Amino acid sequence: MEVKFLDLQNQYYKIKDEIDGAIKNVIETSSFIGGEPVKLFEKKFADYNNVKYCVAVANGTDALEIAIEALNLEKNTEIIVPANSFIASSEAVTRSGYKVTFCKYNNETNTIDIGDLETRLSEKTSAIIAVHLYGHPCEMDAIMDLAKPRGIKVIEDCAQAHGALYRNKKVGSIGDIACFSFYPGKNLGAYGDAGCILTNSKDLERNSRLISNHGRIDKYDHIIEGRNSRMDGIQAAVLGVKLKYLDNWIERRREIAKKYDSYFTNSVDKIIHPLESEWAKHVYHLYVIKTDQRDSLKLHLESNNIQCGIHYPSSLPSLKAYKDHKQYKMMGINEEGGNLLSLPIGEHLSDEQIDHVTQALDSFTQAALN
């Protein structure tokens, strides 16, 4: 039995007629850049997340960079980023001309560690990027309580958390500004690169829209120098179709996560499985376990035709990209990349396939015990 880590072809075939119709409409109306498909998706996604404004952009990394620029932070200040994330969370900071400060992540939720965050705050801190990693929300109340009295801005990085809830609030609706990626493999993915910015601030919405479209609102009225980062019509149309199915896809991910949770709780004591906080709704973009035998377990699963992944093999301050950073390979910053393994999860998987995964896990752990 084959168990794919991701199966976008399977997803497409299930909604093929709607997807094909949406793409055909874009082509027939020549709505390739901007236009009604983009405006309609912006409205739908803002409503879905209970925020006032959505600005569609070309990708998730652009969303972060544009959000940072839109905030107009003081120059030569620092932005705090958790040590475990994709590099986009930190490179957006440095490429925007600011200094990145890394902090620990919580070993249970894999999101920003509040205690360590507080120790990293200084007079030079201008913003915090709260990464809702793997689909589990950050402790947003604690982050906002630290940030607001100090005048520090909070950017939510929701690239892996479409639809996740923090105390019954959608992630992306709590901080000053939020960024999403619609990379194809996300819970809500386009058929190419795409992203967006959410905010309840009219000023931040206007700034973001200006920056993303050559500094203009009207065609040749360039108010500032901006950049070219626009979502194309085909991606907006695809996302508009998929958004209708997102909640159902999330519930299937949560069902699979519960099956995994039950297996690990009852059968395994040497593998740490992800936890869901009582105040959170985890959307399980990834189901990440921790084990000292990661590499041998990965080989065992693959020998049983089960695809898995690693997210992420090194913490951000351990990457060569930060070899000149003061926190490069700094002791005290989480370095668990060698223990992390992502199991297959998604609406494309059947109960029988998940049983196959747990049976393979069981045969591995039994052999390890013997």
VEXMILO-293939 format. One line per field, with one value per residue (C-alpha): residue number from 0; residue in one letter; x, y, z. Coordinates in pm, 1 decimal. Example, Ala and Ser with C-alpha at 12.3 -4.5 7.8 and 13.67 -1.06 7.14 Angstrom:
# residues 2
n: [0 / 1] .
res: [A / S] .
px: [1230.0 / 1367.0] .
py: [-450.0 / -106.0] .
pz: [780.0 / 714.0] .
END
This chain:
# residues 370
n: [0 / 1 / 2 / 3 / 4 / 5 / 6 / 7 / 8 / 9 / 10 / 11 / 12 / 13 / 14 / 15 / 16 / 17 / 18 / 19 / 20 / 21 / 22 / 23 / 24 / 25 / 26 / 27 / 28 / 29 / 30 / 31 / 32 / 33 / 34 / 35 / 36 / 37 / 38 / 39 / 40 / 41 / 42 / 43 / 44 / 45 / 46 / 47 / 48 / 49 / 50 / 51 / 52 / 53 / 54 / 55 / 56 / 57 / 58 / 59 / 60 / 61 / 62 / 63 / 64 / 65 / 66 / 67 / 68 / 69 / 70 / 71 / 72 / 73 / 74 / 75 / 76 / 77 / 78 / 79 / 80 / 81 / 82 / 83 / 84 / 85 / 86 / 87 / 88 / 89 / 90 / 91 / 92 / 93 / 94 / 95 / 96 / 97 / 98 / 99 / 100 / 101 / 102 / 103 / 104 / 105 / 106 / 107 / 108 / 109 / 110 / 111 / 112 / 113 / 114 / 115 / 116 / 117 / 118 / 119 / 120 / 121 / 122 / 123 / 124 / 125 / 126 / 127 / 128 / 129 / 130 / 131 / 132 / 133 / 134 / 135 / 136 / 137 / 138 / 139 / 140 / 141 / 142 / 143 / 144 / 145 / 146 / 147 / 148 / 149 / 150 / 151 / 152 / 153 / 154 / 155 / 156 / 157 / 158 / 159 / 160 / 161 / 162 / 163 / 164 / 165 / 166 / 167 / 168 / 169 / 170 / 171 / 172 / 173 / 174 / 175 / 176 / 177 / 178 / 179 / 180 / 181 / 182 / 183 / 184 / 185 / 186 / 187 / 188 / 189 / 190 / 191 / 192 / 193 / 194 / 195 / 196 / 197 / 198 / 199 / 200 / 201 / 202 / 203 / 204 / 205 / 206 / 207 / 208 / 209 / 210 / 211 / 212 / 213 / 214 / 215 / 216 / 217 / 218 / 219 / 220 / 221 / 222 / 223 / 224 / 225 / 226 / 227 / 228 / 229 / 230 / 231 / 232 / 233 / 234 / 235 / 236 / 237 / 238 / 239 / 240 / 241 / 242 / 243 / 244 / 245 / 246 / 247 / 248 / 249 / 250 / 251 / 252 / 253 / 254 / 255 / 256 / 257 / 258 / 259 / 260 / 261 / 262 / 263 / 264 / 265 / 266 / 267 / 268 / 269 / 270 / 271 / 272 / 273 / 274 / 275 / 276 / 277 / 278 / 279 / 280 / 281 / 282 / 283 / 284 / 285 / 286 / 287 / 288 / 289 / 290 / 291 / 292 / 293 / 294 / 295 / 296 / 297 / 298 / 299 / 300 / 301 / 302 / 303 / 304 / 305 / 306 / 307 / 308 / 309 / 310 / 311 / 312 / 313 / 314 / 315 / 316 / 317 / 318 / 319 / 320 / 321 / 322 / 323 / 324 / 325 / 326 / 327 / 328 / 329 / 330 / 331 / 332 / 333 / 334 / 335 / 336 / 337 / 338 / 339 / 340 / 341 / 342 / 343 / 344 / 345 / 346 / 347 / 348 / 349 / 350 / 351 / 352 / 353 / 354 / 355 / 356 / 357 / 358 / 359 / 360 / 361 / 362 / 363 / 364 / 365 / 366 / 367 / 368 / 369] .
res: [M / E / V / K / F / L / D / L / Q / N / Q / Y / Y / K / I / K / D / E / I / D / G / A / I / K / N / V / I / E / T / S / S / F / I / G / G / E / P / V / K / L / F / E / K / K / F / A / D / Y / N / N / V / K / Y / C / V / A / V / A / N / G / T / D / A / L / E / I / A / I / E / A / L / N / L / E / K / N / T / E / I / I / V / P / A / N / S / F / I / A / S / S / E / A / V / T / R / S / G / Y / K / V / T / F / C / K / Y / N / N / E / T / N / T / I / D / I / G / D / L / E / T / R / L / S / E / K / T / S / A / I / I / A / V / H / L / Y / G / H / P / C / E / M / D / A / I / M / D / L / A / K / P / R / G / I / K / V / I / E / D / C / A / Q / A / H / G / A / L / Y / R / N / K / K / V / G / S / I / G / D / I / A / C / F / S / F / Y / P / G / K / N / L / G / A / Y / G / D / A / G / C / I / L / T / N / S / K / D / L / E / R / N / S / R / L / I / S / N / H / G / R / I / D / K / Y / D / H / I / I / E / G / R / N / S / R / M / D / G / I / Q / A / A / V / L / G / V / K / L / K / Y / L / D / N / W / I / E / R / R / R / E / I / A / K / K / Y / D / S / Y / F / T / N / S / V / D / K / I / I / H / P / L / E / S / E / W / A / K / H / V / Y / H / L / Y / V / I / K / T / D / Q / R / D / S / L / K / L / H / L / E / S / N / N / I / Q / C / G / I / H / Y / P / S / S / L / P / S / L / K / A / Y / K / D / H / K / Q / Y / K / M / M / G / I / N / E / E / G / G / N / L / L / S / L / P / I / G / E / H / L / S / D / E / Q / I / D / H / V / T / Q / A / L / D / S / F / T / Q / A / A / L / N] .
px: [0.0 / 137.6 / 91.1 / 172.3 / 279.8 / 87.2 / -145.9 / -257.5 / -366.3 / -615.7 / -748.3 / -784.9 / -982.3 / -1237.1 / -1319.1 / -1210.4 / -1524.9 / -1529.4 / -1158.3 / -1170.6 / -1474.4 / -1308.5 / -989.7 / -1189.0 / -1375.9 / -1050.0 / -919.0 / -1242.8 / -1263.2 / -885.2 / -880.5 / -517.7 / -386.1 / -616.0 / -977.1 / -1286.9 / -1135.7 / -879.8 / -1128.9 / -1373.6 / -1113.6 / -992.8 / -1349.2 / -1409.1 / -1082.4 / -1127.2 / -1477.5 / -1354.3 / -1098.4 / -1326.7 / -1101.6 / -1175.2 / -910.0 / -725.7 / -451.8 / -366.1 / 3.1 / 234.7 / 360.6 / 397.2 / 751.1 / 644.4 / 355.5 / 601.1 / 830.4 / 541.5 / 386.2 / 716.2 / 749.6 / 385.4 / 439.4 / 704.5 / 917.0 / 1204.2 / 1526.4 / 1806.9 / 1563.2 / 1519.7 / 1242.0 / 1210.0 / 1156.4 / 1126.3 / 1421.8 / 1212.5 / 1047.1 / 1105.0 / 1374.1 / 1117.1 / 1021.6 / 1371.5 / 1499.7 / 1203.1 / 1339.1 / 1698.9 / 1613.3 / 1387.1 / 1681.2 / 1613.6 / 1803.8 / 1667.7 / 1676.1 / 1603.1 / 1416.9 / 1330.7 / 1015.3 / 793.7 / 874.7 / 509.1 / 339.9 / 645.5 / 543.8 / 722.6 / 832.0 / 677.3 / 933.9 / 1229.0 / 1052.5 / 1032.1 / 1406.5 / 1481.2 / 1281.2 / 1482.7 / 1455.1 / 1562.0 / 1272.0 / 1018.4 / 820.9 / 757.6 / 679.2 / 446.0 / 475.0 / 178.2 / 403.0 / 272.6 / -83.5 / -84.0 / -156.4 / 83.0 / -20.2 / -142.0 / -275.3 / 63.3 / 241.5 / 7.2 / 39.6 / 416.8 / 402.9 / 130.1 / 258.5 / 600.9 / 468.1 / 593.7 / 407.4 / 294.4 / 307.8 / 128.5 / 297.0 / 3.6 / 170.8 / 94.3 / -220.7 / -511.5 / -827.7 / -656.7 / -823.1 / -680.1 / -949.0 / -1213.7 / -1050.0 / -904.8 / -528.7 / -451.3 / -718.5 / -533.7 / -202.3 / -144.9 / -100.3 / -91.1 / 66.1 / -42.2 / 122.4 / -83.8 / 204.4 / 48.8 / 125.6 / -49.1 / -386.2 / -523.6 / -291.6 / -289.1 / -164.0 / 153.9 / 287.5 / 41.8 / -2.8 / -195.6 / -192.4 / -473.9 / -530.4 / -804.0 / -615.0 / -718.4 / -377.0 / -191.5 / -424.2 / -356.3 / 19.3 / 30.8 / -172.3 / 48.8 / 371.7 / 253.2 / 146.8 / 426.0 / 316.6 / -13.4 / -384.9 / -479.2 / -284.8 / -30.5 / -76.5 / 245.2 / 234.4 / 546.8 / 802.9 / 665.0 / 721.5 / 544.2 / 375.5 / 27.8 / -178.7 / -283.5 / -643.1 / -601.5 / -457.4 / -736.2 / -998.6 / -845.8 / -825.0 / -1183.9 / -1300.3 / -1078.4 / -1178.4 / -1526.6 / -1369.2 / -1105.7 / -1300.9 / -1388.9 / -1026.6 / -918.6 / -1164.0 / -1022.8 / -671.8 / -790.3 / -951.5 / -622.3 / -430.0 / -659.4 / -588.1 / -215.6 / -256.7 / -444.6 / -175.5 / 110.5 / -72.7 / -149.0 / 151.4 / 465.8 / 664.7 / 983.6 / 826.0 / 690.4 / 378.8 / 233.8 / -3.4 / -302.2 / -345.9 / -690.1 / -725.5 / -626.1 / -769.1 / -474.0 / -518.9 / -229.3 / -64.9 / 205.7 / 199.0 / 550.5 / 686.4 / 1016.7 / 1243.7 / 1612.7 / 1583.2 / 1446.0 / 1665.6 / 1619.9 / 1243.5 / 1225.5 / 1403.7 / 1171.2 / 858.8 / 990.8 / 1066.5 / 695.6 / 604.3 / 516.1 / 631.8 / 735.3 / 919.5 / 1149.1 / 1042.7 / 1298.8 / 1639.9 / 1815.1 / 1701.3 / 1727.4 / 2029.5 / 2216.2 / 2188.9 / 2494.5 / 2295.2 / 2343.3 / 2709.6 / 2790.0 / 2497.3 / 2574.4 / 2338.3 / 2486.9 / 2483.7 / 2414.1 / 2372.1 / 2031.9 / 1844.7 / 1648.6 / 1836.6 / 1606.7 / 1611.4 / 1775.4 / 1478.3 / 1186.4 / 984.3 / 660.7 / 412.8 / 169.3 / -152.3 / -422.5 / -768.9 / -626.2 / -558.7 / -797.5 / -836.8 / -673.0 / -367.4 / -337.2 / -365.2 / -79.3 / 130.9 / 62.1 / 133.1 / 468.6 / 538.9 / 448.5 / 679.4 / 961.4 / 908.5 / 875.7 / 1204.3 / 1368.1 / 1251.7 / 1388.1] .
py: [0.0 / 340.1 / 632.8 / 967.3 / 1260.8 / 1496.7 / 1422.4 / 1738.0 / 1541.5 / 1348.2 / 1675.0 / 1823.4 / 1531.6 / 1561.2 / 1922.7 / 1914.1 / 2055.7 / 2358.7 / 2425.5 / 2390.3 / 2618.6 / 2885.5 / 2882.1 / 2887.4 / 3196.4 / 3381.3 / 3299.1 / 3391.8 / 3727.7 / 3793.8 / 3865.7 / 3763.8 / 4032.1 / 4178.7 / 4210.0 / 4044.4 / 3702.4 / 3869.6 / 4114.7 / 3832.7 / 3613.1 / 3904.7 / 3956.9 / 3585.7 / 3535.2 / 3849.1 / 3732.3 / 3379.0 / 3517.5 / 3786.0 / 4075.9 / 4394.2 / 4384.7 / 4134.5 / 4231.1 / 3955.9 / 3935.2 / 3713.3 / 3483.0 / 3440.8 / 3577.7 / 3895.2 / 3919.3 / 3925.6 / 4181.1 / 4405.6 / 4381.6 / 4484.8 / 4780.2 / 4879.6 / 4905.6 / 5175.7 / 5056.3 / 5261.9 / 5196.2 / 4989.0 / 4813.5 / 4442.2 / 4197.0 / 3877.3 / 3547.9 / 3195.2 / 2965.5 / 2695.4 / 2811.5 / 2827.2 / 3080.4 / 3317.1 / 3424.2 / 3557.0 / 3651.1 / 3885.6 / 4074.5 / 4113.3 / 4173.1 / 4455.9 / 4622.1 / 4518.2 / 4301.2 / 3959.3 / 3830.8 / 3461.2 / 3320.8 / 2971.5 / 2786.1 / 2594.4 / 2222.5 / 2122.7 / 2355.5 / 2429.2 / 2796.6 / 3096.6 / 3046.3 / 3326.9 / 3317.3 / 3335.1 / 3597.3 / 3826.8 / 3795.5 / 3890.7 / 4215.3 / 4536.1 / 4903.7 / 4807.0 / 4564.7 / 4704.7 / 4392.4 / 4025.1 / 3767.6 / 3511.4 / 3196.7 / 2960.3 / 2668.1 / 2336.6 / 2469.3 / 2528.2 / 2887.2 / 3089.5 / 3216.0 / 3542.1 / 3702.4 / 3668.3 / 3802.2 / 4099.7 / 4171.4 / 4193.6 / 4393.5 / 4654.1 / 4841.7 / 4868.7 / 4991.2 / 4674.0 / 4557.2 / 4196.1 / 4025.1 / 3690.5 / 3442.1 / 3217.9 / 3036.6 / 2696.5 / 2778.7 / 2861.5 / 2821.1 / 2766.4 / 2913.8 / 3084.8 / 3106.1 / 3087.0 / 3366.1 / 3295.6 / 3331.5 / 3634.1 / 3842.9 / 3915.8 / 4091.6 / 4421.7 / 4251.9 / 3893.0 / 3707.6 / 3392.2 / 3173.1 / 2981.2 / 2768.0 / 2456.1 / 2225.3 / 2441.2 / 2346.5 / 2612.6 / 2605.1 / 2769.8 / 2616.2 / 2822.4 / 3089.5 / 3320.0 / 3491.5 / 3761.1 / 4012.2 / 4054.2 / 4351.2 / 4548.4 / 4874.5 / 5086.5 / 5255.1 / 4921.9 / 4794.4 / 5102.9 / 5088.5 / 4719.5 / 4770.9 / 5060.8 / 4870.6 / 4558.1 / 4744.3 / 4987.3 / 5243.7 / 5316.8 / 5282.2 / 5416.9 / 5309.7 / 5593.8 / 5763.7 / 5642.6 / 5783.5 / 5599.9 / 5360.8 / 5013.5 / 4671.6 / 4423.0 / 4159.9 / 4084.4 / 3766.8 / 3661.0 / 3587.8 / 3214.4 / 3165.4 / 3375.1 / 3170.8 / 2840.8 / 2961.6 / 3083.4 / 2733.2 / 2561.2 / 2793.6 / 2636.2 / 2302.1 / 2419.5 / 2354.2 / 2001.0 / 1933.6 / 2063.2 / 1833.4 / 1535.3 / 1634.6 / 1657.4 / 1311.6 / 1166.0 / 1349.8 / 1194.7 / 849.1 / 915.0 / 1062.7 / 753.8 / 524.4 / 714.9 / 755.3 / 385.6 / 223.7 / 435.0 / 600.1 / 690.6 / 905.7 / 1249.7 / 1340.3 / 1691.2 / 1832.0 / 2060.9 / 2326.1 / 2354.8 / 2707.1 / 2613.0 / 2454.1 / 2289.8 / 2251.3 / 2004.3 / 2137.9 / 1902.9 / 1624.5 / 1637.7 / 1377.0 / 1380.0 / 1077.9 / 1015.0 / 742.0 / 974.4 / 867.0 / 494.0 / 540.3 / 742.1 / 464.9 / 204.9 / 397.5 / 453.5 / 81.0 / 28.9 / 269.1 / 550.6 / 899.5 / 1134.2 / 1464.2 / 1669.7 / 2018.4 / 2154.2 / 1983.0 / 2282.2 / 2572.8 / 2911.3 / 3037.7 / 2719.4 / 2783.3 / 2891.0 / 3195.0 / 3326.0 / 3234.7 / 3602.1 / 3647.3 / 3691.8 / 3401.7 / 3157.3 / 2810.4 / 2981.1 / 2742.3 / 2774.9 / 2811.7 / 2497.1 / 2255.3 / 1958.6 / 1936.8 / 1595.4 / 1457.6 / 1587.9 / 1377.3 / 1471.6 / 1188.1 / 1188.8 / 1377.4 / 1521.9 / 1470.7 / 1242.9 / 964.8 / 683.0 / 517.8 / 206.5 / 408.0 / 557.4 / 205.8 / 106.5 / 391.5 / 297.0 / -69.5 / 29.5 / 245.6 / -46.0 / -288.7 / -36.5 / 25.1 / -346.4 / -414.6 / -127.1 / -266.1 / -608.1] .
pz: [0.0 / -99.8 / 137.0 / -20.6 / 192.1 / -36.4 / -327.4 / -507.1 / -812.6 / -599.8 / -457.6 / -806.6 / -945.0 / -663.2 / -752.5 / -1116.7 / -1274.2 / -1042.5 / -1084.0 / -1461.7 / -1480.0 / -1265.1 / -1472.9 / -1797.6 / -1678.4 / -1608.7 / -1955.4 / -2130.6 / -1949.6 / -1971.5 / -1595.8 / -1570.3 / -1331.3 / -1068.7 / -1173.1 / -1031.7 / -941.9 / -713.1 / -561.5 / -495.9 / -328.1 / -112.8 / 9.3 / 72.7 / 260.8 / 472.9 / 567.4 / 640.6 / 886.0 / 1034.9 / 936.3 / 747.7 / 477.8 / 261.1 / 14.1 / -233.1 / -326.9 / -529.0 / -250.5 / 124.5 / 145.7 / -32.6 / 212.7 / 505.1 / 343.3 / 240.8 / 589.5 / 749.8 / 511.6 / 561.0 / 938.2 / 878.5 / 1169.9 / 1303.9 / 1115.6 / 1272.1 / 1504.5 / 1573.5 / 1491.6 / 1696.6 / 1514.3 / 1665.0 / 1596.0 / 1429.3 / 1108.2 / 735.2 / 645.5 / 492.0 / 846.5 / 913.3 / 568.1 / 527.4 / 827.9 / 714.0 / 348.4 / 465.5 / 638.2 / 997.7 / 1242.7 / 1332.1 / 1689.7 / 1737.3 / 2035.3 / 2153.3 / 2065.3 / 2305.6 / 2292.7 / 2327.8 / 2077.2 / 1858.4 / 1865.5 / 2014.3 / 2377.6 / 2582.9 / 2863.4 / 2626.0 / 2413.9 / 2713.6 / 2777.2 / 2414.3 / 2426.4 / 2437.4 / 2351.1 / 1999.7 / 1947.5 / 1700.6 / 1604.9 / 1680.9 / 1413.8 / 1569.8 / 1356.9 / 1393.2 / 1307.6 / 1171.7 / 1217.5 / 1596.4 / 1707.7 / 1920.2 / 2264.3 / 2117.7 / 2438.0 / 2605.7 / 2297.1 / 2267.7 / 2641.2 / 2600.8 / 2278.6 / 2320.1 / 2628.3 / 2461.8 / 2127.5 / 1957.8 / 1646.9 / 1605.5 / 1266.7 / 1245.9 / 1012.5 / 920.6 / 629.3 / 785.2 / 979.9 / 748.0 / 955.5 / 1291.9 / 1601.1 / 1909.0 / 2179.0 / 1903.4 / 1702.4 / 1360.5 / 1343.5 / 1131.1 / 1304.1 / 1630.6 / 1562.0 / 1383.7 / 1047.4 / 922.1 / 631.5 / 449.9 / 189.7 / -63.2 / -185.5 / -346.7 / -53.7 / 207.3 / 356.9 / 121.7 / -176.7 / -518.0 / -844.1 / -822.4 / -588.9 / -413.9 / -77.6 / 106.6 / 388.7 / 642.4 / 871.4 / 1044.8 / 991.4 / 693.1 / 692.4 / 682.6 / 410.6 / 198.7 / 260.5 / 170.9 / -144.9 / -255.6 / -191.6 / -371.1 / -686.6 / -779.7 / -522.6 / -693.8 / -651.3 / -996.1 / -1305.0 / -1331.0 / -994.7 / -830.2 / -477.9 / -358.9 / -503.3 / -453.6 / -605.1 / -828.8 / -612.1 / -740.1 / -723.5 / -1071.6 / -1161.1 / -1213.2 / -863.9 / -712.0 / -896.1 / -782.3 / -422.4 / -433.8 / -522.9 / -268.1 / 16.5 / 16.2 / 106.6 / 352.7 / 673.5 / 562.5 / 471.5 / 812.1 / 990.5 / 802.8 / 908.1 / 1266.2 / 1243.4 / 1121.0 / 1393.3 / 1655.6 / 1513.9 / 1538.3 / 1888.3 / 2005.1 / 1868.9 / 2032.6 / 2364.1 / 2389.3 / 2224.5 / 2223.0 / 2499.5 / 2311.9 / 2041.8 / 2129.0 / 1932.5 / 1884.8 / 2143.0 / 2100.8 / 2369.0 / 2526.5 / 2388.5 / 2034.3 / 1723.8 / 1551.6 / 1173.8 / 1133.7 / 822.5 / 946.7 / 1203.0 / 1346.8 / 1587.3 / 1774.3 / 1813.9 / 1865.0 / 1600.8 / 1333.3 / 1042.9 / 1096.6 / 1143.3 / 822.1 / 631.3 / 783.4 / 681.6 / 331.2 / 298.1 / 369.5 / 86.3 / 327.3 / 236.3 / 516.7 / 552.2 / 774.9 / 888.4 / 961.3 / 972.1 / 1133.9 / 1346.9 / 1175.2 / 1374.3 / 1276.4 / 902.4 / 702.5 / 594.8 / 951.0 / 997.6 / 1066.5 / 1305.5 / 1675.8 / 1757.4 / 1503.5 / 1662.6 / 1994.8 / 2287.2 / 2446.8 / 2116.4 / 2028.7 / 1807.9 / 1762.4 / 1382.8 / 1395.6 / 1592.3 / 1384.8 / 1141.6 / 965.1 / 913.7 / 618.0 / 686.9 / 463.9 / 323.0 / 51.4 / 303.2 / 390.7 / 730.3 / 583.2 / 483.2 / 831.6 / 976.8 / 746.4 / 887.0 / 1249.4 / 1174.5 / 1026.4 / 1330.5 / 1553.0 / 1376.0 / 1408.5 / 1780.6 / 1853.2 / 1675.0 / 1861.1 / 2196.0 / 2110.5] .
END
